[in-house]
Amino acid sequence: MALSFLKTKMRVYTLFLLLLIAVKLNAQKDKTEVLTLASFHFNFPNNDFVQTDQSDQIDVLKPAYQDEIKLIVSKLSEFDPTIIIIECKSSKQNSIDSLFNSYLANRYELKRSEHEQIGFRLAKKKGLKKLYCVDEWGEFNQQVNQVLLGKDSIEEKKFSQYYEKNSDAGLKYNPDKIFKSHGILAELIRLNEPENIRKSLGNYLIGPFKYESKEDDFFGVNFETGRWFNRNLKIFRNIQRIKPDPKDKILVIYGADHMNILNLLFESSPEFNLVNTNSFLQ
């Protein structure tokens, strides 16, 4: 009697476990897969937190780099994206559509930017009709706006001097770039290591973040909230507005630092399933 009860109990437990696994698998299937490609900017505009001296830059239009970019596109193609998102302002969507259509018609030669070199190439390879522009600027609160855009030139100068001096420069996470010594693919693999992405977020928690307009106020926190955190939340919201379904696969091509927020949002969201980027690049 006891043995029969035990067997029945084990069967119930097994069925319950299988049910839990099935529920979990179905939940994952209902999510849209996302692959984020953390990249350096191929055209080196030097508008970002991290700058690249001209002597350390490369020309991605040279034949050797072009061959490497084609290899990268081939590797990313294995993800089979149906939606490609690029770091261009939403207001530039019509312009990007026009350039991409010209490229599809073989009337446009790709420029140096990663969204063209990788994004345009891959979209054409996969037969996609457009790429999605989702970039936005962040919004500052009233306190920061009054200093940056108002008439208080003394306070604006004070903050600018603090920003440029950046006494925390020695704390910044800024590992050596390897695209010149080891190639573009090696650099992308380095940038997409989860540990490197996590550490890069710390750069937005020092320097300007710690600035105080008055003792014990939160000016620096409010500044970075608008400049970085608010900006990336708006980018994420624009991605939601595309309204992908679970059958879609999204590739996000963006400056590497953005992934320290975007990856966290994708990982936390009940709508998306973030996949391992380097499983495709390596």
C-alpha positions in Angstrom: 0.0 0.0 0.0 2.8 2.4 0.9 4.7 1.5 -2.2 1.7 2.1 -4.4 1.1 5.5 -2.8 4.8 6.4 -3.3 4.6 5.5 -7.0 1.5 7.5 -7.4 3.1 10.5 -5.7 6.2 10.2 -7.9 4.0 10.2 -11.0 2.1 13.3 -9.9 5.4 15.0 -9.1 6.8 14.1 -12.5 3.7 15.4 -14.3 3.9 18.6 -12.3 7.5 19.1 -13.2 6.8 18.5 -16.9 4.0 21.0 -16.7 6.3 23.6 -15.2 8.9 23.0 -17.9 6.2 23.3 -20.6 4.9 26.5 -19.2 8.4 28.0 -19.0 9.2 26.9 -22.6 5.9 28.4 -23.8 6.6 31.7 -22.0 10.0 31.8 -23.7 8.4 31.1 -27.1 6.0 34.1 -26.6 9.0 36.4 -26.3 10.7 38.2 -29.2 14.3 37.2 -29.5 16.8 40.1 -29.5 20.5 40.2 -30.4 22.3 43.4 -29.4 25.5 44.2 -31.3 27.6 46.6 -29.1 29.8 48.4 -31.6 32.4 51.1 -31.8 31.6 53.8 -34.3 33.2 52.9 -37.6 33.4 56.5 -38.8 34.9 57.8 -35.5 32.7 60.9 -34.9 34.2 61.3 -31.4 30.9 62.6 -30.0 30.9 60.0 -27.2 32.1 59.6 -23.6 35.1 57.6 -25.0 37.3 59.4 -27.6 39.6 57.8 -30.2 42.7 59.7 -31.3 43.1 60.0 -35.0 46.4 58.0 -34.9 44.4 55.1 -33.4 41.6 55.1 -35.9 41.2 52.7 -38.9 39.6 53.1 -42.3 36.9 50.5 -42.6 36.7 51.0 -46.4 40.1 49.4 -46.9 39.8 46.0 -48.6 41.1 44.0 -45.6 38.5 45.6 -43.3 35.8 45.2 -45.9 36.4 41.5 -46.0 36.2 41.3 -42.3 32.9 43.2 -42.2 31.5 40.8 -44.8 32.5 37.9 -42.5 30.8 39.7 -39.5 27.6 40.1 -41.6 27.7 36.4 -42.5 28.0 35.5 -38.9 25.1 37.8 -37.8 23.0 36.4 -40.7 22.9 33.1 -38.8 20.7 34.8 -36.2 18.2 35.4 -39.1 16.9 38.9 -38.1 13.6 40.1 -39.4 14.0 43.5 -37.8 17.2 45.6 -37.8 17.5 48.6 -35.5 20.2 51.2 -35.9 21.5 54.2 -34.0 19.9 57.0 -36.0 17.5 59.6 -34.8 13.8 58.8 -35.4 13.5 62.1 -37.3 16.0 60.7 -39.9 13.8 57.7 -40.8 12.8 59.0 -44.2 16.4 59.9 -45.1 17.6 56.4 -44.0 14.7 54.8 -46.0 15.8 56.7 -49.1 19.5 55.8 -48.7 18.7 52.1 -48.2 16.4 52.0 -51.2 19.1 53.5 -53.3 21.5 50.9 -51.9 19.1 48.1 -52.8 18.9 49.5 -56.3 22.8 49.6 -56.5 22.8 53.4 -56.7 24.4 54.1 -53.4 28.0 53.3 -52.1 28.1 52.5 -48.4 29.8 55.1 -46.2 31.9 54.3 -43.1 29.2 54.1 -40.4 28.5 50.7 -38.8 24.7 51.1 -39.5 25.5 51.1 -43.2 28.5 48.8 -43.3 26.7 46.1 -41.2 23.1 47.1 -41.0 22.5 47.9 -44.7 24.5 44.9 -45.9 22.7 42.5 -43.6 19.2 43.9 -44.3 19.8 43.5 -48.0 21.2 40.0 -47.5 18.0 39.0 -45.5 15.6 40.6 -48.0 14.4 43.3 -45.5 12.7 46.4 -46.8 13.8 48.9 -44.1 15.9 49.5 -41.0 14.4 51.1 -38.0 15.7 54.4 -36.5 15.0 54.6 -32.8 17.6 57.0 -31.4 16.5 59.9 -29.1 18.1 62.6 -26.9 17.4 62.5 -23.2 15.4 65.1 -21.3 16.8 67.1 -18.4 14.7 68.3 -15.4 14.1 71.9 -14.7 17.2 72.3 -12.5 19.6 71.1 -15.2 17.8 73.0 -18.0 18.1 76.2 -16.0 21.9 75.8 -15.9 22.5 74.4 -19.4 20.0 76.5 -21.3 19.2 79.3 -18.9 20.8 82.7 -18.2 22.9 81.6 -15.2 26.3 81.8 -17.1 28.3 81.6 -13.8 26.7 78.2 -12.8 27.0 76.9 -16.4 30.7 77.8 -16.5 31.2 76.1 -13.1 29.6 72.9 -14.2 31.4 72.9 -17.6 34.7 73.3 -15.8 33.9 70.4 -13.5 32.7 68.3 -16.5 35.9 68.9 -18.5 38.2 68.5 -15.5 36.6 65.2 -14.4 38.6 64.4 -11.3 37.3 60.8 -11.6 39.0 60.2 -15.0 41.3 57.6 -13.5 38.3 55.6 -12.4 36.8 55.3 -15.8 36.5 51.9 -17.4 38.3 52.4 -20.7 40.1 49.2 -21.8 42.5 49.3 -24.7 40.8 49.1 -28.1 42.1 46.2 -30.3 40.5 46.9 -33.7 43.8 48.2 -35.0 45.9 45.4 -33.7 43.5 42.4 -33.8 40.8 43.5 -36.2 37.1 44.6 -36.1 35.7 41.2 -35.2 38.0 40.8 -32.2 37.0 44.3 -31.0 33.2 43.5 -31.4 33.7 40.2 -29.4 35.4 42.2 -26.7 32.8 44.9 -26.6 30.0 42.3 -26.4 31.4 40.4 -23.4 28.7 40.8 -20.6 31.3 41.8 -18.0 32.7 44.6 -20.2 29.2 45.9 -20.8 28.4 45.8 -17.1 31.6 47.7 -16.2 30.9 50.4 -18.7 27.8 51.5 -16.8 30.1 52.6 -13.9 31.4 55.4 -16.1 28.0 57.1 -15.7 28.1 56.9 -11.9 31.3 59.0 -11.5 32.5 62.4 -12.7 29.5 64.5 -13.7 27.2 62.2 -11.7 28.8 63.4 -8.5 28.6 67.2 -9.3 26.7 69.3 -6.7 25.5 72.8 -7.6 24.8 73.3 -4.0 26.0 71.2 -1.1 24.1 67.9 -0.9 21.9 68.6 -3.9 21.5 66.1 -6.8 22.4 68.2 -9.9 24.9 65.6 -11.2 22.4 62.8 -10.7 19.7 64.8 -12.5 22.2 65.5 -15.3 23.1 61.9 -15.9 19.5 60.8 -15.5 18.6 62.9 -18.5 21.7 62.5 -20.5 22.0 58.7 -20.2 19.2 56.9 -18.4 16.3 58.8 -19.8 17.8 58.6 -23.3 18.1 54.9 -23.3 14.6 54.4 -21.8 13.2 56.4 -24.7 15.2 54.3 -27.2 13.7 51.2 -25.6 10.3 52.7 -25.8 10.8 53.3 -29.5 11.7 49.7 -30.0 8.5 48.7 -28.3 6.6 50.9 -30.7 7.8 48.8 -33.6 5.4 46.2 -32.2 7.3 43.1 -33.0 5.7 39.7 -32.5 7.2 36.5 -31.0 8.0 35.3 -34.6 10.3 38.3 -35.2 14.0 38.4 -34.4 15.5 41.8 -33.6 19.1 42.9 -34.2 20.0 46.1 -32.4 23.2 47.8 -33.8 24.2 50.5 -31.3 27.2 52.2 -29.7 28.6 49.8 -27.1 27.9 52.0 -24.0 24.2 51.9 -24.7 24.1 48.2 -24.0 24.8 48.8 -20.3 21.2 50.0 -20.1 19.5 48.4 -23.1 20.6 44.9 -22.3 19.3 45.2 -18.8 16.0 46.4 -20.1 15.7 43.5 -22.6 16.7 41.0 -19.9 14.1 42.4 -17.5 11.3 42.8 -20.0 8.5 40.2 -20.2 8.3 40.9 -24.0 11.9 40.1 -25.1 14.4 37.3 -24.8 18.0 38.6 -25.0 20.4 36.1 -26.8 24.1 35.8 -26.4 25.8 38.0 -29.1 29.2 36.3 -29.0 27.6 32.9 -29.6 27.2 34.2 -33.2 30.4 36.3 -33.5 32.8 33.7 -32.2 
